[in-house]
Amino acid sequence: MNSKDIVEMLYQQGFSPFVGVPCSLLAGIITELETRGNYISATDEGEAIAVVAGAALAGKLPVALMQNSGLGNAVNPITSLINVFGFKGLLFIGYRGYPHGTDEIQHQFMGSITEKLLNLLEIKSFRLSAENTKDTLGSAIDCVKTENKTVAILLPEGVIDKDDTVKTTNGNTLNATIVINEIFRYLTNTDTVISTTGTISRMVFDTNHRTKNFYMFGSMGCANAMGLGYSIINNDDSRIVVIDGDGAVLMKLGSMSTSSKFGKKLIHIVLDNGCYSTTGGQLSNSTFVDFEKVAKGCGYQNVFTVETVEELPKLEQAMNRTKTLVAVKINNDKPKSLPRIKLCDIDLESFAIES
């Protein structure tokens, strides 16, 4: 059963609207929904659950799509909104880290507890396999309709086709590799870099690996807050540089106000390509966001926008400021292959700060 067949089956059974946060395992389904013009891109999984609740309130049969790593973001609205009011719908969850030990390290723990967590949340779950996709999906749909509740469908890797749709470029001239290399030109050995999860960390590792780089494996959206936590402890003249992505920033946008208020020697660089490149290039909502205005509104003392090669020297200016945001418009080009980062590639002891 392929992605198109799954979407068609959900349509025939009256499910709509569809809202979610991308997962590579769900990429084909999301592409099909985008083609049909019936996909709402949420900034985080809790938001997606709230949209589902609103649609259910209106009498619809909504579907939320997410990766199981983001299930933690959805726990509060599931327990205090979906369960309290008995809203019914469908959760389509990419089952990363299953079977145990077959995925990247950031997915292994959540992969081992996903079904247990759903059970604790009193969300009945159905795990798809290549042999029983249609029947299992049908059972989940019947459960939603007959028991009037929200249920979850777990999609492990390899069950449905991968999305090989070629994503169009956004027209920006800068690419991430050029910008990352430029950033590291202005760093000293004592400066700390915290890079966001996914493609950005892997590109930083591939091009500019060093002891004082912390590569965030998971915890999407948390790089800026982690940089803040490190900056308030750091008491020397070194700088803390957070290299972030547009989708990650939007997921935890409120942390910009916190870091602008409490951050010290913190430089926040947002590489904005308008998509989730790690999960397949699905569009983010950054096209409608002016990060420069948002940063100023949140209280950042210094704000820069970089869109061309000629404007790259602004990065050097930013490195000499504090409480700074640099929004860099990049295209969605990336190397065809990037190395995986291992825990042993991060020297945690090098980050310890003497009191």
Backbone torsions as a table, in degrees:
resi	resn	phi	psi	omega
1	MET	NA	126.6	-177.8
2	ASN	-99.9	177.5	-175.7
3	SER	-59.9	-42.0	-179.4
4	LYS	-61.8	-41.2	179.7
5	ASP	-65.5	-38.7	179.0
6	ILE	-64.1	-47.0	179.3
7	VAL	-62.5	-42.0	-179.3
8	GLU	-63.2	-39.8	178.6
9	MET	-63.7	-41.7	178.1
10	LEU	-65.3	-40.5	177.0
11	TYR	-60.5	-47.1	-177.8
12	GLN	-62.7	-28.6	-179.8
13	GLN	-89.5	5.8	172.8
14	GLY	86.7	15.6	-179.4
15	PHE	-83.2	134.6	179.5
16	SER	172.0	147.8	-1.4
17	PRO	-82.6	177.3	179.8
18	PHE	-117.6	128.5	-177.6
19	VAL	-139.3	142.4	-178.8
20	GLY	-173.9	179.4	173.0
21	VAL	-118.8	132.2	-170.0
22	PRO	-62.2	148.5	168.9
23	CYS	-137.3	140.8	-178.7
24	SER	-60.8	-29.9	180.0
25	LEU	-71.7	-21.4	-179.7
26	LEU	-103.0	7.1	-171.7
27	ALA	-57.8	-41.8	-178.7
28	GLY	-65.7	-39.3	178.7
29	ILE	-65.6	-44.2	-179.4
30	ILE	-64.6	-41.2	177.6
31	THR	-60.1	-41.9	179.0
32	GLU	-64.1	-41.1	178.9
33	LEU	-66.9	-40.6	177.4
34	GLU	-62.6	-39.0	178.6
35	THR	-61.4	-36.0	180.0
36	ARG	-84.4	-4.9	178.9
37	GLY	71.0	31.2	-177.8
38	ASN	-132.5	50.6	177.0
39	TYR	-136.4	127.1	176.9
40	ILE	-103.2	120.3	179.7
41	SER	-85.5	109.6	178.4
42	ALA	-88.5	156.8	179.5
43	THR	-84.1	-25.7	173.2
44	ASP	-151.6	168.1	-172.1
45	GLU	-69.7	-33.3	176.6
46	GLY	-62.7	-40.5	176.2
47	GLU	-62.5	-41.1	179.1
48	ALA	-60.9	-41.4	178.8
49	ILE	-64.0	-39.3	179.0
50	ALA	-64.9	-39.4	176.7
51	VAL	-63.0	-42.0	176.9
52	VAL	-59.0	-43.4	179.8
53	ALA	-61.9	-41.4	178.8
54	GLY	-64.0	-41.3	178.8
55	ALA	-67.9	-37.9	177.6
56	ALA	-65.5	-37.5	176.8
57	LEU	-58.8	-32.9	179.9
58	ALA	-84.1	2.6	176.1
59	GLY	93.0	11.3	180.0
60	LYS	-90.4	172.1	174.1
61	LEU	-112.5	83.6	-172.9
62	PRO	-82.1	163.2	179.2
63	VAL	-130.7	129.5	172.8
64	ALA	-106.6	132.7	178.9
65	LEU	-114.2	136.8	-178.0
66	MET	-164.0	164.8	170.4
67	GLN	-86.9	149.0	-178.7
68	ASN	-63.0	-23.8	176.2
69	SER	-62.6	-27.5	179.4
70	GLY	-90.2	1.0	179.5
71	LEU	-61.2	-31.5	177.7
72	GLY	-60.9	-35.8	177.5
73	ASN	-66.1	-20.6	-174.7
74	ALA	-96.9	-6.0	-173.2
75	VAL	-59.6	-46.9	-177.0
76	ASN	-60.6	-53.4	179.2
77	PRO	-67.5	-23.0	174.4
78	ILE	-68.3	-48.2	-175.1
79	THR	-74.7	-36.6	-172.5
80	SER	-102.4	-4.2	-179.6
81	LEU	-126.9	-63.4	-178.6
82	ILE	-60.6	-51.0	-175.7
83	ASN	-71.8	-37.8	-177.8
84	VAL	-64.1	-43.9	-174.9
85	PHE	-98.0	-3.2	176.6
86	GLY	69.1	31.3	178.3
87	PHE	-67.1	141.9	-179.1
88	LYS	-111.9	146.0	180.0
89	GLY	179.3	-165.9	-175.1
90	LEU	-129.9	132.3	172.8
91	LEU	-105.2	119.5	177.5
92	PHE	-103.4	110.9	-168.9
93	ILE	-119.0	121.5	172.2
94	GLY	-67.2	123.1	-171.1
95	TYR	-95.4	74.2	176.4
96	ARG	-73.4	150.7	179.3
97	GLY	78.5	16.0	178.0
98	TYR	-128.6	133.8	-8.7
99	PRO	-63.1	159.8	-174.8
100	HIS	-58.8	136.2	177.1
101	GLY	88.0	3.5	-176.5
102	THR	-105.8	8.0	-174.5
103	ASP	-134.9	177.7	178.5
104	GLU	-63.3	156.3	-169.6
105	ILE	-61.3	-32.6	-178.6
106	GLN	-68.4	-15.6	-178.9
107	HIS	-99.5	-11.5	-170.0
108	GLN	-68.2	-44.4	-177.6
109	PHE	-66.6	-49.0	178.9
110	MET	-63.1	-36.0	177.0
111	GLY	-60.0	-34.3	-177.7
112	SER	-78.3	-18.4	-176.5
113	ILE	-117.0	0.4	-173.8
114	THR	-55.2	-51.9	-177.7
115	GLU	-67.3	-35.8	176.8
116	LYS	-65.2	-40.7	179.9
117	LEU	-64.8	-44.7	178.1
118	LEU	-61.8	-37.5	177.4
119	ASN	-63.7	-42.3	177.2
120	LEU	-63.0	-34.2	179.5
121	LEU	-79.6	-1.1	-178.1
122	GLU	60.4	38.1	174.0
123	ILE	-108.5	112.8	179.4
124	LYS	-68.2	136.4	-176.1
125	SER	-121.4	149.5	178.5
126	PHE	-128.1	122.3	-178.5
127	ARG	-97.8	122.1	179.4
128	LEU	-77.2	152.5	169.8
129	SER	-139.4	164.6	-177.8
130	ALA	-62.5	-27.0	-176.5
131	GLU	-83.3	-26.4	-171.8
132	ASN	-129.9	28.5	-174.4
133	THR	-56.3	-51.3	-175.4
134	LYS	-66.0	-44.9	-178.3
135	ASP	-65.5	-43.2	-179.2
136	THR	-67.1	-41.3	176.8
137	LEU	-61.9	-39.9	177.8
138	GLY	-63.8	-38.8	178.3
139	SER	-64.9	-40.6	178.5
140	ALA	-64.2	-42.7	178.7
141	ILE	-62.6	-43.8	178.3
142	ASP	-60.8	-38.0	-179.5
143	CYS	-64.5	-42.3	178.1
144	VAL	-59.1	-45.0	-172.9
145	LYS	-78.6	-38.3	-175.9
146	THR	-84.2	-33.7	-178.1
147	GLU	-99.9	-2.7	177.0
148	ASN	52.1	53.7	-179.6
149	LYS	-144.4	169.3	174.4
150	THR	-86.1	130.8	177.2
151	VAL	-126.5	163.7	-176.6
152	ALA	-117.0	140.6	171.7
153	ILE	-111.3	124.1	-179.7
154	LEU	-100.5	126.2	-176.7
155	LEU	-114.3	99.9	176.4
156	PRO	-72.0	167.9	179.0
157	GLU	-67.6	142.9	174.7
158	GLY	87.7	-0.4	-177.9
159	VAL	-79.2	-42.7	178.7
160	ILE	-119.8	171.5	-177.5
161	ASP	-63.1	150.0	174.6
162	LYS	-82.7	152.4	179.4
163	ASP	-84.5	114.3	179.3
164	ASP	-108.7	20.7	178.9
165	THR	-64.0	131.4	178.1
166	VAL	-80.0	118.8	-179.3
167	LYS	-82.4	138.4	179.8
168	THR	-77.1	148.7	178.9
169	THR	-72.5	156.1	-178.0
170	ASN	-89.8	-2.8	176.1
171	GLY	91.8	-6.8	177.9
172	ASN	-71.4	149.6	-174.5
173	THR	-91.2	-29.2	-179.9
174	LEU	-79.2	146.4	171.5
175	ASN	-118.8	163.5	-172.1
176	ALA	-61.5	-37.7	-177.6
177	THR	-61.3	-45.6	179.1
178	ILE	-60.1	-45.3	-176.4
179	VAL	-67.5	-44.3	-179.9
180	ILE	-61.1	-44.7	178.1
181	ASN	-61.3	-38.3	179.0
182	GLU	-65.8	-40.9	178.2
183	ILE	-57.7	-46.8	-175.2
184	PHE	-72.7	-16.0	174.7
185	ARG	-61.3	-30.8	-172.2
186	TYR	-102.4	8.1	-178.5
187	LEU	-97.0	148.7	171.3
188	THR	-98.6	171.1	-179.2
189	ASN	-66.4	-19.5	-178.2
190	THR	-92.9	-11.8	178.1
191	ASP	-70.5	142.8	-179.8
192	THR	-102.8	135.8	176.3
193	VAL	-117.1	129.9	172.6
194	ILE	-118.9	117.9	-177.1
195	SER	-110.0	144.4	-174.9
196	THR	-70.9	166.9	-174.8
197	THR	-65.6	156.7	172.1
198	GLY	86.1	-141.0	-172.6
199	THR	-57.1	-41.0	-176.1
200	ILE	-62.8	-47.4	178.0
201	SER	-61.6	-40.8	-179.3
202	ARG	-66.7	-33.8	176.9
203	MET	-71.8	-39.5	176.2
204	VAL	-62.0	-44.5	179.0
205	PHE	-61.7	-40.9	-176.8
206	ASP	-68.8	-35.9	-172.1
207	THR	-103.9	-27.7	-172.0
208	ASN	-144.5	45.0	-179.5
209	HIS	-63.4	134.1	178.2
210	ARG	-156.8	166.2	-174.3
211	THR	-61.5	-39.4	-174.8
212	LYS	-89.7	26.2	172.7
213	ASN	-100.8	127.4	171.8
214	PHE	-108.7	117.5	-178.7
215	TYR	-96.4	117.4	-179.5
216	MET	-82.4	113.1	-178.3
217	PHE	-70.3	-57.6	-179.1
218	GLY	-116.5	-136.2	175.7
219	SER	50.2	50.4	-177.5
220	MET	-55.2	133.2	178.7
221	GLY	92.5	-5.5	-172.4
222	CYS	-100.7	0.7	-176.6
223	ALA	-61.9	-42.9	-178.3
224	ASN	-64.0	-44.3	178.7
225	ALA	-64.7	-37.4	177.5
226	MET	-65.6	-40.7	176.1
227	GLY	-61.5	-38.4	176.4
228	LEU	-61.4	-47.6	-179.3
229	GLY	-59.3	-38.3	179.1
230	TYR	-72.5	-37.3	-175.3
231	SER	-68.0	-33.6	-177.7
232	ILE	-75.0	-16.1	176.6
233	ILE	-93.2	-32.1	-178.3
234	ASN	-65.2	125.0	-174.5
235	ASN	-119.8	14.6	177.4
236	ASP	-108.0	-165.0	-175.4
237	ASP	-90.3	2.0	-179.3
238	SER	-73.0	160.2	-175.9
239	ARG	-107.8	154.9	174.8
240	ILE	-113.7	117.0	-177.5
241	VAL	-111.8	121.0	176.8
242	VAL	-102.4	120.8	176.6
243	ILE	-103.0	110.9	-169.2
244	ASP	-117.6	170.9	175.0
245	GLY	-120.4	159.9	-175.5
246	ASP	-63.4	-43.4	179.4
247	GLY	-63.8	-38.7	179.0
248	ALA	-67.5	-41.7	178.9
249	VAL	-62.2	-44.9	-179.4
250	LEU	-63.3	-29.5	-179.2
251	MET	-65.8	-34.1	-179.7
252	LYS	-130.2	52.6	-173.0
253	LEU	-59.3	-31.8	-178.6
254	GLY	-62.3	-23.0	-178.9
255	SER	-67.3	-17.5	176.8
256	MET	-64.4	-37.1	178.9
257	SER	-69.4	-35.5	179.5
258	THR	-68.7	-45.4	-177.9
259	SER	-69.4	-32.4	178.9
260	SER	-69.2	-29.0	-179.0
261	LYS	-82.1	-40.8	-170.5
262	PHE	-113.0	-10.7	-174.6
263	GLY	-69.2	146.9	176.8
264	LYS	-126.8	130.2	178.8
265	LYS	49.9	36.4	-176.7
266	LEU	-102.9	126.4	179.7
267	ILE	-119.0	116.5	-173.5
268	HIS	-106.7	114.2	-178.6
269	ILE	-112.6	122.4	-177.9
270	VAL	-108.6	115.6	175.4
271	LEU	-89.9	109.1	-170.5
272	ASP	-108.4	102.3	175.6
273	ASN	-108.0	4.1	175.4
274	GLY	73.8	14.4	-179.4
275	CYS	-153.4	169.3	175.6
276	TYR	-96.5	86.4	-171.4
277	SER	-67.3	-29.4	-177.1
278	THR	-67.5	-34.2	-174.1
279	THR	-100.1	4.5	175.9
280	GLY	127.3	7.2	175.6
281	GLY	84.5	19.0	176.5
282	GLN	-64.2	145.4	-176.4
283	LEU	-68.1	137.0	170.6
284	SER	-92.4	-178.3	179.2
285	ASN	-94.5	10.9	-173.5
286	SER	-68.7	-19.0	177.4
287	THR	-56.7	-28.5	-176.9
288	PHE	-99.9	8.7	-174.6
289	VAL	-118.5	132.6	173.4
290	ASP	-102.1	96.5	-175.6
291	PHE	-62.4	-29.7	178.0
292	GLU	-63.6	-47.2	179.2
293	LYS	-67.2	-38.8	178.3
294	VAL	-61.5	-44.8	-179.4
295	ALA	-62.7	-43.8	178.2
296	LYS	-63.0	-40.1	178.9
297	GLY	-66.2	-28.9	178.9
298	CYS	-83.6	-7.9	175.5
299	GLY	101.5	10.2	175.3
300	TYR	-59.6	136.1	-176.3
301	GLN	-77.2	-29.0	-178.1
302	ASN	-135.5	130.2	-176.8
303	VAL	-135.3	132.2	179.4
304	PHE	-130.4	149.4	170.8
305	THR	-122.4	131.3	-179.7
306	VAL	-122.1	124.8	-178.4
307	GLU	-126.9	-17.1	-176.6
308	THR	-133.6	167.3	177.1
309	VAL	-60.1	-38.2	-179.0
310	GLU	-62.9	-23.8	-178.0
311	GLU	-93.0	-1.3	-179.5
312	LEU	-58.2	-32.3	177.4
313	PRO	-57.8	-17.1	176.1
314	LYS	-60.7	-25.6	177.9
315	LEU	-63.3	-37.5	177.6
316	GLU	-65.9	-40.4	176.5
317	GLN	-61.2	-42.8	-178.0
318	ALA	-61.9	-35.7	-177.4
319	MET	-66.5	-17.2	-179.2
320	ASN	-101.7	11.7	178.9
321	ARG	-115.1	-179.1	176.2
322	THR	-133.3	159.5	-176.2
323	LYS	47.0	59.3	-169.5
324	THR	-120.2	141.1	171.0
325	LEU	-122.3	135.8	174.1
326	VAL	-121.6	116.1	176.8
327	ALA	-96.4	116.4	-176.1
328	VAL	-112.9	119.4	177.6
329	LYS	-82.6	118.5	-179.7
330	ILE	-125.9	163.5	173.8
331	ASN	-84.3	177.5	-177.2
332	ASN	-100.3	24.3	173.7
333	ASP	-74.5	142.0	175.1
334	LYS	-152.0	157.6	178.0
335	PRO	-57.0	147.0	-178.5
336	LYS	-66.6	-29.4	178.0
337	SER	-136.2	137.4	179.3
338	LEU	-132.3	144.2	-179.0
339	PRO	-69.4	148.8	172.3
340	ARG	-79.9	142.4	179.3
341	ILE	-95.3	136.8	179.0
342	LYS	-110.0	159.7	179.3
343	LEU	-57.3	-36.0	-178.4
344	CYS	-68.1	-11.9	177.6
345	ASP	-80.0	-8.0	179.5
346	ILE	-112.5	118.1	179.7
347	ASP	-91.1	89.8	-175.1
348	LEU	-60.9	-33.3	-178.2
349	GLU	-63.9	-26.2	-177.9
350	SER	-70.5	-15.3	-177.7
351	PHE	-94.0	-8.5	-177.2
352	ALA	-64.2	137.0	-179.0
353	ILE	-113.2	125.4	-179.9
354	GLU	-72.5	136.2	-180.0
355	SER	-83.2	NA	NA
